[in-house]
Amino acid sequence: MDTTQDPRPLYLLALDQLEKVIAEAAPETLDRPTPCTEYDLRTLLGHVVGGIHRLAYMGEGGHCEDVPAATGELPDDGWPAALGRARARVTAAWAEDAKLDRPTFAPWGEVPGRAAVGGYVLETVTHSWDIARALDTDPPLDERLDERLAEAALGIALAVLPAEPRGGAVPFGPVRPAPAEAGPYTRLAAYLGREV
């Protein structure tokens, strides 16, 4: 991952995409399974929104371990508004350029702020795919999701996540093979151990 790049514009694009995907999650879909097998759709949405608040807390100077990585219970139709609140908070928390070089306590250790935000680009793009797969609506994912975001997230994953070992401190399954003609989302999901 380029440690000199400002990841905030890319993160905001990832949040734009996440907003569109979450808007499709009707209350009757929330019990569906997701490719992130430890979560159904409702708990995955809680994890994603909670993760945005956790990144905001880090930008505000807090240690990631001080706050949960998931929201509490929300009304089934409350996810778009919850995401909007989280987005406003994280945007304000990381608005100051100097924070990109400040030591930040992320879930994977103490890193410069830009590496923390970059890690959440990967998180947001990946979980947007997970949510879209769970919803399984038309048109196909490759047409609905921004391939540039997947390419960027895959680049981050290849730079920061080892292919082995997986599990334990590296919370991803073993790398899976992706078809030769696979698009960037399928390659990203396969690298992160998702079934594709």
N, C-alpha and C positions, 0 to 999 in steps of 0.2 A: 504494500500500500504506500502511495506517495505521501511521505510525512510532511511535505511542504504545502500540500494542496488544502484549500478551504473546503471541507466537506459539507458545509451548511446548505449551499444551494442544492446539492444533490439530495440531501436529507429532506429538504422542503418539497422537492419533486416526489420523493418517495412517500411523503405524507399526503400529497395531493392524490396520488394513486390509491393509497390506503383509504382515504376518505371515500373515493368512488366505489371501492370494493365493499367497504362496510355499509354503505348506503343500500346495497343490495341484500343485506342480511335481514330478512323479515323475521318476525318473532317465531314463526313456525319452522324456521331453518336452524334454530339455535342448538338443537340437540343432535345435529348431524356430526358424524365423525370427521376428522380432518387428517391430512397427511402427517401432521405433527401428532403422533399417535397417543401421546399422554393427555391430549386436550380434545374435548368436543368443541364445537364452534363457539358456544357461549364462554367456556373457560379460556379458549384461545383469544377471544376478543378482550377478556379481562386481562390476560397476560400482555397483550399488545398495548392496550391503553395504559396499564400499570407501568410497562416498560418506558413509555414516553414520559410519564411523571418521574420515573426513576432517573432518566437522563436529564430532565429538567432540574431535579434535586442535585445532581452532580454539577450541573452548570451553575447552580446557586451556591456551590461550595461544599455540599454535603458528601458523605461517604455512601456509596451505593448500598452497602449492607444495612444502613439505617432504615431503609424503606422497603416494603414488599415489592415484588416484581409483578403484582397483579392488583386489580381493583377489587373492591368489595362487590356485593350484590347490586345490580342495577335493574331498573325496569327493562323488559325485553325490547322496548322501542327506544331505549335511552342511549344506545351506543353512538350514534352520530354526534349527539350533543356532548357526550363524554369525551369523544375524540377531539371535538372542537376546543373544549376547555384545556385538554392536555396539550394540544398543538399551540394554543396561545401561550401557555406557561413555558413550554420548551423553547419557543421562539424568543421570548423575552429573556430567558435564562442564559441563552447563548448569543445574545446580540452583540456583546462586547468582544471585539477582535482579540484582545489580549488573552481571553480565556482559552483560545485555541492552543496556546503554548504553556498554559498553567498545568501543573501536575493535577491529575484527576483520578479519583478512586473509582474505577470501573469494575464490573463483575470479574474481569479477567486480570485485574491487577492495577497498579498505579501507572498511568500512561499520560502523555500529553492530551489536552482536551480534544484536539483534532482527531486523535486515534479513538477516543471514546465516541465522538459523533460518528466517525466512519464505521465503527462497529455497529452502531444503531442503524446506519444505512443498510448494512447487511441484514440485520434483524427485521427491519421494516419491509424490505423488498421480499425477503423469504416468506414472512408471514402473510404478506399480501397474496402471494401465490398459494399458500396453504388455504387461506380463506376463499379465494376464487375457486380452487379445486373442490372445496367442500360445498360451495354453492352450485358449481357445475352448470352454469348458465351459458347461453349462446351470446355472442359469437365465441369461437374457440379462444382459449387463453392467449395464444400467441398474437391474436388480433386485439385483444382487450388490454393486455398489459404492455407497458413500455419496455421494449427489448433493451434500450440503452441502460435502463436501471438494472436489468438483470446482468448485463455485461459488466457494469461497474461493481455490482455486488459479488459477482463471481471472481472478479479480480481481487477484491478485498479478501474473499474466502481463501483463495489460493495463496495469498500473501501471509495470512495470519493463522490459518487453521491447518494443522498437520493432517496428512492423509491417514496416518497412524501415530499413536494409538487413538482410538475413539472410545467414548464412554467415560464415566467418572468425571474428572475435571474438564474433559472436552465433551460437552453435552450433545453429541451428534452420533448417529449410527455409522457403521462402516460405509465407506464410499461404495456407491453402486455403479454399475456400468450404464452409460447413456448411449442410445442409438447414434450411429455415425452422423445421421442427418438431424440430430436433435437441436432445437433452438436453445437460446441462452437460459431460459427458465428451467427447462428440463435438465440441462447440464448442471445448473446451480443446485437444483433439488437433488440430483444424483450425487453430487459431491458432498452434500450435507447429509446423505444417508436416507433421503426420502425415497419411497417407492414411486417410480415414474412410469 
